[in-house]
Amino acid sequence: MRRSSRTVVLALGLVMSTGAVAHALNFCFNPGTVTPSLAVAEKFKKPAKGRCSPINGIDISDSTNRRLVTGTACLNSAGDTLLVAYTVHIYAFNTAVGVQDTPPLSVAMTLPYPSLVNGVGFVNLQNSGVGGGGSTTAHANPCIPQNIPIP
């Protein structure tokens, strides 16, 4: 009887602890700027207060070019602001010369948490001095649909 009681308690503990684990989702980040970016962070986990999470995935705002994304999202210690910064690495295909590496985009956002809407966003084309301007419509949310194909 004692052994079965321990087994039940252990099983309940496992079920309860797995329910507390954060699920990784494909998460979409949009700075809302004139220069477009819609980054899909693959298996993104929202960070805890005072912590950061990596952003890795693709940018799907341009269907003709492959655009890989790397970056970081950090939730401030107060838990009310998500700071996001990522780089869009652009590889354009030109039939005359093949694959061309073009200057990357730097994207930064400050999003109110937990709403993640009406934040401030900015995009800048690195090494060019050209900015995509700022916006007050930056937002983020789980991607719909969740399974977005990689071009």
Backbone as a printed PyTorch tensor [residue, N CA C, xyz], in Angstrom:
tensor([[[  0.8250,  -1.1980,   0.0000],
         [  0.0000,   0.0000,   0.0000],
         [  0.8690,   1.2610,   0.0000]],

        [[  1.9370,   1.2620,   0.7970],
         [  2.8130,   2.4260,   0.8470],
         [  3.4620,   2.6730,  -0.5120]],

        [[  3.8460,   1.5640,  -1.1630],
         [  4.5110,   1.6930,  -2.4530],
         [  3.5640,   2.2970,  -3.4980]],

        [[  2.3080,   1.8460,  -3.5190],
         [  1.3600,   2.3970,  -4.4900],
         [  1.0620,   3.8640,  -4.1800]],

        [[  1.0570,   4.2430,  -2.9000],
         [  0.8460,   5.6440,  -2.5300],
         [  1.9900,   6.5040,  -3.0540]],

        [[  3.2280,   6.0220,  -2.9130],
         [  4.3870,   6.7620,  -3.4200],
         [  4.3340,   6.8780,  -4.9400]],

        [[  3.8970,   5.8290,  -5.5980],
         [  3.7990,   5.8430,  -7.0620],
         [  2.7890,   6.8850,  -7.5190]],

        [[  1.6380,   6.9450,  -6.8270],
         [  0.6080,   7.9210,  -7.1750],
         [  1.1170,   9.3400,  -6.9390]],

        [[  1.7840,   9.5750,  -5.8200],
         [  2.3210,  10.9010,  -5.5100],
         [  3.3720,  11.2940,  -6.5430]],

        [[  4.2470,  10.3620,  -6.9150],
         [  5.2760,  10.6330,  -7.9160],
         [  4.6280,  10.9510,  -9.2630]],

        [[  3.6250,  10.1840,  -9.6470],
         [  2.9380,  10.4260, -10.9170],
         [  2.2610,  11.7930, -10.9150]],

        [[  1.6100,  12.1640,  -9.8180],
         [  0.9750,  13.4760,  -9.7120],
         [  2.0130,  14.5930,  -9.7960]],

        [[  3.1430,  14.3900,  -9.1510],
         [  4.2230,  15.3750,  -9.2010],
         [  4.7330,  15.5790, -10.6150]],

        [[  4.8820,  14.4940, -11.3600],
         [  5.3350,  14.6030, -12.7420],
         [  4.3190,  15.3370, -13.6030]],

        [[  3.0490,  15.0310, -13.4310],
         [  2.0010,  15.6860, -14.2080],
         [  1.9510,  17.1700, -13.8790]],

        [[  2.0200,  17.5170, -12.6170],
         [  1.9590,  18.9160, -12.2110],
         [  3.1810,  19.6840, -12.6870]],

        [[  4.3600,  19.0840, -12.6160],
         [  5.5660,  19.7970, -13.0240],
         [  5.6220,  19.9880, -14.5280]],

        [[  5.1180,  19.0550, -15.3150],
         [  5.1340,  19.2300, -16.7660],
         [  4.1290,  20.2800, -17.2000]],

        [[  3.0910,  20.5080, -16.4370],
         [  2.1210,  21.5460, -16.7670],
         [  2.6970,  22.9370, -16.5980]],

        [[  3.7150,  23.1030, -15.7740],
         [  4.3040,  24.4020, -15.5240],
         [  5.3650,  24.7710, -16.5560]],

        [[  5.7740,  23.8310, -17.3670],
         [  6.8100,  24.0960, -18.3580],
         [  6.2300,  24.9560, -19.4760]],

        [[  6.9790,  25.9940, -19.8780],
         [  6.5330,  26.8630, -20.9600],
         [  6.6290,  26.1280, -22.2890]],

        [[  5.5850,  26.2790, -23.0900],
         [  5.5790,  25.6410, -24.3980],
         [  6.2630,  26.5490, -25.4070]],

        [[  7.0690,  25.9630, -26.2640],
         [  7.7340,  26.7160, -27.3110],
         [  6.8010,  26.8330, -28.5110]],

        [[  6.6460,  28.0480, -29.0100],
         [  5.7770,  28.3190, -30.1480],
         [  6.5570,  29.0250, -31.2400]],

        [[  6.0760,  28.9440, -32.4610],
         [  6.5780,  29.8390, -33.4920],
         [  5.9420,  31.1860, -33.1890]],

        [[  6.7840,  32.1930, -32.9890],
         [  6.3320,  33.4960, -32.5410],
         [  6.6930,  34.5320, -33.5970]],

        [[  5.7670,  35.4150, -33.9520],
         [  5.9820,  36.4190, -34.9950],
         [  6.2330,  37.7970, -34.3820]],

        [[  7.2850,  38.4630, -34.8690],
         [  7.6520,  39.8170, -34.4400],
         [  7.5220,  40.7490, -35.6350]],

        [[  6.8070,  41.8710, -35.4620],
         [  6.5870,  42.8320, -36.5370],
         [  6.8520,  44.2370, -35.9960]],

        [[  7.9190,  44.9240, -36.4960],
         [  8.2200,  46.2680, -35.9950],
         [  7.2550,  47.3360, -36.4840]],

        [[  6.4160,  47.0260, -37.5020],
         [  5.4280,  47.9830, -37.9860],
         [  6.0290,  49.1510, -38.7400]],

        [[  7.2050,  48.9760, -39.3270],
         [  7.9090,  50.0580, -40.0030],
         [  7.7000,  50.0150, -41.5120]],

        [[  8.1010,  51.1080, -42.1830],
         [  8.0130,  51.1920, -43.6350],
         [  8.8740,  50.1070, -44.2750]],

        [[ 10.1010,  49.9340, -43.7960],
         [ 10.9290,  48.8180, -44.2430],
         [ 10.3710,  47.5860, -43.5490]],

        [[  9.8360,  46.6360, -44.3220],
         [  9.1130,  45.5260, -43.7000],
         [ 10.0160,  44.4780, -43.0560]],

        [[  9.5010,  43.8820, -42.0220],
         [ 10.1010,  42.7140, -41.3980],
         [  8.9850,  41.9770, -40.6850]],

        [[  8.9070,  40.6860, -40.9200],
         [  7.9990,  39.8270, -40.1600],
         [  8.8100,  38.5930, -39.8010]],

        [[  9.4060,  38.6490, -38.6380],
         [ 10.3050,  37.5870, -38.2000],
         [  9.5170,  36.4760, -37.5270]],

        [[  9.7820,  35.2530, -37.9490],
         [  9.1970,  34.0670, -37.3390],
         [ 10.2820,  33.4290, -36.4860]],

        [[ 10.1370,  33.5340, -35.1720],
         [ 11.1000,  32.9340, -34.2440],
         [ 10.6540,  31.4930, -33.9940]],

        [[ 11.4390,  30.5540, -34.4740],
         [ 11.1110,  29.1270, -34.3490],
         [ 11.2290,  28.6820, -32.8930]],

        [[ 10.1930,  28.0240, -32.3890],
         [ 10.1730,  27.4470, -31.0430],
         [ 10.5960,  28.4550, -29.9750]],

        [[ 10.0460,  29.6620, -30.0570],
         [ 10.3840,  30.7320, -29.1240],
         [  9.7090,  30.5120, -27.7740]],

        [[ 10.4580,  30.7200, -26.7130],
         [  9.9170,  30.6590, -25.3540],
         [  9.9780,  32.0630, -24.7620]],

        [[  8.8360,  32.5580, -24.3010],
         [  8.8250,  33.8810, -23.6860],
         [  9.7210,  33.8490, -22.4490]],

        [[ 10.5820,  34.8620, -22.2940],
         [ 11.4950,  34.8660, -21.1440],
         [ 10.7750,  35.1960, -19.8330]],

        [[ 11.3550,  34.7490, -18.7430],
         [ 10.8680,  35.1030, -17.4080],
         [ 11.3630,  36.5150, -17.0750]],

        [[ 10.8260,  37.1250, -16.0260],
         [ 11.2710,  38.4570, -15.5970],
         [ 12.7880,  38.4690, -15.4210]],

        [[ 13.4200,  39.4960, -15.9810],
         [ 14.8600,  39.6490, -15.8380],
         [ 15.6740,  38.6290, -16.6290]],

        [[ 15.0660,  37.9710, -17.5980],
         [ 15.7400,  36.9370, -18.3920],
         [ 15.5980,  37.2310, -19.8790]],

        [[ 16.3940,  36.5160, -20.6730],
         [ 16.3810,  36.6660, -22.1250],
         [ 16.1720,  35.3070, -22.7930]],

        [[ 15.6530,  35.3470, -24.0070],
         [ 15.4710,  34.1460, -24.8220],
         [ 16.0050,  34.4240, -26.2250]],

        [[ 16.6050,  33.4180, -26.8560],
         [ 17.1180,  33.6150, -28.2120],
         [ 15.9980,  33.6600, -29.2440]],

        [[ 16.2640,  34.3830, -30.3150],
         [ 15.3720,  34.4250, -31.4700],
         [ 16.1550,  33.8510, -32.6410]],

        [[ 15.6610,  32.7710, -33.2140],
         [ 16.2640,  32.1500, -34.3900],
         [ 15.1490,  31.7510, -35.3280]],

        [[ 15.2890,  32.0890, -36.5960],
         [ 14.2480,  31.7090, -37.5390],
         [ 14.4160,  32.3760, -38.8740]],

        [[ 13.2770,  32.7950, -39.4340],
         [ 13.2620,  33.3760, -40.7750],
         [ 12.4240,  34.6490, -40.7740]],

        [[ 12.6870,  35.4980, -41.7660],
         [ 11.8660,  36.6760, -41.9910],
         [ 11.0760,  36.4060, -43.2660]],

        [[  9.7630,  36.4810, -43.1820],
         [  8.9260,  36.1160, -44.3290],
         [  8.3190,  37.3310, -45.0250]],

        [[  8.8600,  38.5290, -44.7870],
         [  8.2770,  39.7280, -45.3950],
         [  8.6450,  39.8780, -46.8650]],

        [[  9.6160,  39.1100, -47.3430],
         [ 10.0210,  39.1590, -48.7490],
         [ 10.0730,  37.7360, -49.2800]],

        [[  9.1150,  37.3890, -50.1310],
         [  9.0270,  36.0010, -50.5910],
         [ 10.0750,  35.6440, -51.6380]],

        [[ 10.8050,  36.6340, -52.1670],
         [ 11.7800,  36.3440, -53.2150],
         [ 13.1840,  36.1040, -52.6740]],

        [[ 13.4700,  36.5380, -51.4770],
         [ 14.8070,  36.3910, -50.9000],
         [ 14.7650,  35.5640, -49.6210]],

        [[ 15.8060,  34.7830, -49.4030],
         [ 15.9190,  34.0300, -48.1460],
         [ 16.4650,  34.9860, -47.0890]],

        [[ 15.7700,  35.0590, -45.9760],
         [ 16.1350,  36.0280, -44.9470],
         [ 16.1700,  35.3160, -43.5970]],

        [[ 17.3580,  34.9910, -43.1370],
         [ 17.5230,  34.3320, -41.8450],
         [ 17.5560,  35.3700, -40.7330]],

        [[ 17.0890,  34.9860, -39.5390],
         [ 16.9780,  35.9020, -38.4030],
         [ 17.6990,  35.3260, -37.1880]],

        [[ 18.4800,  36.1820, -36.5280],
         [ 19.0770,  35.8380, -35.2370],
         [ 18.9210,  37.0420, -34.3110]],

        [[ 18.6600,  36.7900, -33.0380],
         [ 18.5050,  37.9060, -32.1120],
         [ 18.1880,  37.4570, -30.7010]],

        [[ 17.6890,  38.4170, -29.9230],
         [ 17.4160,  38.1910, -28.5040],
         [ 16.1760,  38.9740, -28.0810]],

        [[ 15.3960,  38.3920, -27.1880],
         [ 14.2720,  39.0840, -26.5570],
         [ 14.4520,  38.9750, -25.0520]],

        [[ 14.3740,  40.1060, -24.3620],
         [ 14.5610,  40.1330, -22.9050],
         [ 13.3620,  40.7990, -22.2360]],

        [[ 12.8650,  40.1810, -21.1920],
         [ 11.7980,  40.7730, -20.3810],
         [ 12.4730,  41.5060, -19.2300]],

        [[ 12.1520,  42.7940, -19.0730],
         [ 12.8140,  43.5560, -18.0110],
         [ 12.4770,  42.9830, -16.6310]],

        [[ 13.2140,  43.4120, -15.6390],
         [ 13.0450,  42.8610, -14.2840],
         [ 11.6880,  43.1690, -13.6770]],

        [[ 11.0590,  44.2680, -14.1070],
         [  9.7190,  44.5980, -13.6130],
         [  8.6530,  43.7310, -14.2720]],

        [[  9.0010,  43.0990, -15.3990],
         [  8.0550,  42.2290, -16.0900],
         [  7.0130,  42.9570, -16.9060]],

        [[  7.2720,  44.2380, -17.2540],
         [  6.2640,  44.9920, -18.0060],
         [  6.7130,  45.4410, -19.3990]],

        [[  7.9540,  45.1050, -19.7870],
         [  8.4610,  45.5100, -21.0930],
         [  9.3250,  44.4120, -21.6970]],

        [[  9.0170,  44.0360, -22.9390],
         [  9.8270,  43.0770, -23.6740],
         [ 10.7050,  43.8510, -24.6470]],

        [[ 12.0040,  43.7090, -24.4960],
         [ 12.9750,  44.3540, -25.3740],
         [ 13.4090,  43.3280, -26.4110]],

        [[ 13.3220,  43.6890, -27.6820],
         [ 13.6040,  42.7540, -28.7710],
         [ 14.6220,  43.3820, -29.7130]],

        [[ 15.6240,  42.6120, -30.0930],
         [ 16.5770,  43.0500, -31.1140],
         [ 16.9620,  41.8340, -31.9380]],

        [[ 16.8620,  41.9840, -33.2500],
         [ 17.2840,  40.8880, -34.1090],
         [ 17.8690,  41.4370, -35.4020]],

        [[ 18.6450,  40.5960, -36.0560],
         [ 19.2670,  40.9300, -37.3270],
         [ 18.6640,  40.0420, -38.4040]],

        [[ 18.3140,  40.6630, -39.5300],
         [ 17.8030,  39.9250, -40.6810],
         [ 18.9520,  39.8220, -41.6830]],

        [[ 19.4170,  38.6110, -41.9010],
         [ 20.5120,  38.3570, -42.8350],
         [ 19.8860,  38.0790, -44.2000]],

        [[ 20.1840,  38.9340, -45.1820],
         [ 19.5170,  38.8560, -46.4790],
         [ 20.4510,  38.2400, -47.5210]],

        [[ 19.9640,  37.1980, -48.1500],
         [ 20.6970,  36.5480, -49.2280],
         [ 19.8030,  36.5830, -50.4570]],

        [[ 20.1300,  37.4730, -51.4030],
         [ 19.3240,  37.6350, -52.6050],
         [ 19.8970,  36.7740, -53.7250]],

        [[ 19.0020,  36.2470, -54.5560],
         [ 19.4540,  35.4660, -55.6970],
         [ 19.3430,  36.3110, -56.9590]],

        [[ 20.4610,  36.4630, -57.6340],
         [ 20.5280,  37.2130, -58.8800],
         [ 20.9180,  36.2270, -59.9690]],

        [[ 20.1130,  36.1090, -61.0240],
         [ 20.3880,  35.1100, -62.0620],
         [ 21.7320,  35.3430, -62.7530]],

        [[ 22.2140,  36.5740, -62.7830],
         [ 23.4890,  36.8650, -63.4510],
         [ 24.6900,  36.4330, -62.6180]],

        [[ 24.6100,  36.6040, -61.3010],
         [ 25.7830,  36.3270, -60.4540],
         [ 25.5460,  35.2600, -59.3920]],

        [[ 24.3340,  34.7640, -59.2670],
         [ 24.0360,  33.7590, -58.2380],
         [ 23.5920,  34.4170, -56.9490]],

        [[ 23.9620,  33.8010, -55.8320],
         [ 23.5490,  34.3100, -54.5190],
         [ 24.4050,  35.5140, -54.1400]],

        [[ 23.7510,  36.5820, -53.7030],
         [ 24.4480,  37.7790, -53.2690],
         [ 24.1440,  38.0240, -51.7950]],

        [[ 25.1520,  38.3760, -51.0560],
         [ 24.9740,  38.7740, -49.6670],
         [ 24.7500,  40.2810, -49.6610]],

        [[ 23.6330,  40.7320, -49.1310],
         [ 23.3560,  42.1620, -49.0500],
         [ 23.4270,  42.5920, -47.5930]],

        [[ 23.5600,  43.8970, -47.3430],
         [ 23.6570,  44.3430, -45.9460],
         [ 22.4480,  43.8810, -45.1330]],

        [[ 22.6790,  43.4530, -43.9070],
         [ 21.5640,  42.9900, -43.0650],
         [ 20.7310,  44.1440, -42.5150]],

        [[ 19.5470,  43.8080, -42.0730],
         [ 18.6790,  44.7530, -41.3870],
         [ 18.8380,  44.5760, -39.8870]],

        [[ 18.9240,  45.6820, -39.1750],
         [ 18.8760,  45.6540, -37.7100],
         [ 17.4760,  46.0690, -37.2950]],

        [[ 16.8420,  45.2550, -36.4610],
         [ 15.4830,  45.5360, -36.0090],
         [ 15.4910,  45.6190, -34.4890]],

        [[ 14.8450,  46.6500, -33.9480],
         [ 14.7280,  46.7980, -32.4940],
         [ 13.2870,  47.1490, -32.1560]],

        [[ 12.8030,  46.5800, -31.0550],
         [ 11.4390,  46.8650, -30.6040],
         [ 11.3950,  46.9370, -29.0850]],

        [[ 10.5340,  47.7880, -28.5880],
         [ 10.2040,  47.8520, -27.1720],
         [  8.6990,  47.6340, -27.0990]],

        [[  8.3020,  46.5170, -26.4850],
         [  6.8900,  46.1300, -26.4710],
         [  6.3530,  46.0820, -25.0470]],

        [[  5.1760,  46.6810, -24.7960],
         [  4.5640,  46.5390, -23.4760],
         [  4.2120,  45.0710, -23.2420]],

        [[  4.4450,  44.6150, -22.0230],
         [  4.2020,  43.2080, -21.6950],
         [  3.1240,  43.1300, -20.6350]],

        [[  2.1550,  42.2790, -20.7270],
         [  2.0670,  41.1290, -21.6020],
         [  1.3050,  41.3620, -22.9060]],

        [[  0.7730,  42.5800, -23.1640],
         [ -0.0600,  42.7810, -24.3510],
         [  0.7110,  42.6100, -25.6560]],

        [[  1.9640,  43.0440, -25.6970],
         [  2.8310,  42.9570, -26.8820],
         [  2.2530,  43.6870, -28.0920]],

        [[  1.4690,  44.7390, -27.8740],
         [  0.9310,  45.5510, -28.9670],
         [  1.2330,  47.0250, -28.7220]],

        [[  1.2060,  47.8050, -29.8220],
         [  1.4540,  49.2420, -29.7690],
         [  2.7940,  49.5890, -29.1330]],

        [[  3.7990,  48.8090, -29.4830],
         [  5.1490,  49.0900, -29.0320],
         [  5.8680,  49.9890, -30.0200]],

        [[  7.1140,  50.2850, -29.7220],
         [  7.9520,  51.1100, -30.5730],
         [  8.8840,  50.1950, -31.3490]],

        [[  8.9660,  50.4070, -32.6710],
         [  9.8300,  49.5830, -33.5040],
         [ 10.7240,  50.4430, -34.3770]],

        [[ 11.8780,  49.9030, -34.7630],
         [ 12.8080,  50.6090, -35.6350],
         [ 13.5660,  49.5990, -36.4870]],

        [[ 13.7720,  49.9330, -37.7630],
         [ 14.5490,  49.0890, -38.6680],
         [ 15.6220,  49.9500, -39.3180]],

        [[ 16.8460,  49.4180, -39.3990],
         [ 17.9550,  50.1340, -40.0050],
         [ 18.7260,  49.1820, -40.9070]],

        [[ 19.0140,  49.5960, -42.1330],
         [ 19.8490,  48.8150, -43.0370],
         [ 21.2910,  49.0420, -42.6330]],

        [[ 21.9560,  48.0050, -42.1070],
         [ 23.3120,  48.1470, -41.5760],
         [ 24.2970,  48.5790, -42.6500]],

        [[ 25.3000,  49.3250, -42.2380],
         [ 26.4040,  49.7760, -43.0880],
         [ 25.9530,  50.6450, -44.2500]],

        [[ 24.7660,  51.2290, -44.1770],
         [ 24.3150,  52.0490, -45.2900],
         [ 23.8570,  53.4330, -44.8420]],

        [[ 23.5490,  53.5820, -43.5570],
         [ 23.0210,  54.8440, -43.0730],
         [ 21.5470,  55.0230, -43.4030]],

        [[ 20.9510,  54.0370, -44.0760],
         [ 19.5400,  54.1220, -44.4500],
         [ 18.6960,  53.4730, -43.3620]],

        [[ 17.7480,  54.2290, -42.8560],
         [ 16.8520,  53.6960, -41.8330],
         [ 15.4740,  53.4550, -42.3970]],

        [[ 14.7860,  52.4940, -41.8510],
         [ 13.4210,  52.1990, -42.2720],
         [ 12.4250,  52.9620, -41.4450]],

        [[ 12.9400,  53.8810, -40.6380],
         [ 12.0580,  54.6870, -39.8170],
         [ 11.6040,  53.9780, -38.5620]],

        [[ 10.8350,  54.6940, -37.7880],
         [ 10.3100,  54.1490, -36.5520],
         [  8.8080,  53.9960, -36.6350]],

        [[  8.2570,  53.3320, -35.6560],
         [  6.8030,  53.1640, -35.6110],
         [  6.3480,  53.0480, -34.1710]],

        [[  5.0670,  53.2460, -33.9780],
         [  4.4580,  53.0080, -32.6620],
         [  3.4070,  51.9140, -32.7840]],

        [[  3.5800,  51.0610, -33.8000],
         [  2.6340,  49.9630, -34.0090],
         [  3.3290,  48.6040, -33.9690]],

        [[  4.5170,  48.5500, -33.3800],
         [  5.2320,  47.2710, -33.2800],
         [  4.4090,  46.3030, -32.4340]],

        [[  4.4430,  45.0230, -32.8230],
         [  3.6950,  44.0260, -32.0610],
         [  4.3000,  42.6370, -32.2480]],

        [[  3.8800,  41.7240, -31.4000],
         [  4.3310,  40.3300, -31.4630],
         [  3.1940,  39.4430, -30.9830]],

        [[  3.1850,  38.2160, -31.5000],
         [  2.1340,  37.2590, -31.1210],
         [  2.5090,  35.8760, -31.6330]],

        [[  1.8700,  34.8320, -31.1020],
         [  2.0860,  33.5080, -31.6830],
         [  1.6800,  33.5460, -33.1530]],

        [[  2.4830,  32.9470, -34.0130],
         [  2.1980,  32.9650, -35.4490],
         [  0.9240,  32.1940, -35.7600]],

        [[  0.1620,  32.7230, -36.7280],
         [ -1.0330,  32.0390, -37.2030],
         [ -0.9150,  31.9430, -38.7160]],

        [[ -0.8000,  30.7780, -39.2760],
         [ -0.7930,  29.4660, -38.6450],
         [  0.5570,  29.2080, -37.9580]],

        [[  0.6000,  28.2210, -37.0980],
         [  1.8230,  27.8930, -36.3640],
         [  2.9060,  27.3350, -37.2740]],

        [[  2.5530,  26.5170, -38.2450],
         [  3.5330,  25.9020, -39.1260],
         [  3.7090,  26.7390, -40.3900]],

        [[  4.7210,  27.5950, -40.3790],
         [  5.0100,  28.4420, -41.5210],
         [  6.1930,  27.8070, -42.2530]],

        [[  6.0370,  27.5050, -43.5480],
         [  7.1180,  26.8520, -44.2760],
         [  8.3180,  27.7720, -44.4670]],

        [[  9.4890,  27.2010, -44.4220],
         [ 10.7150,  27.9450, -44.6840],
         [ 10.9090,  27.9870, -46.2000]],

        [[ 11.0100,  29.1980, -46.7950],
         [ 11.1400,  29.2900, -48.2560],
         [ 12.4670,  28.7330, -48.7630]]])
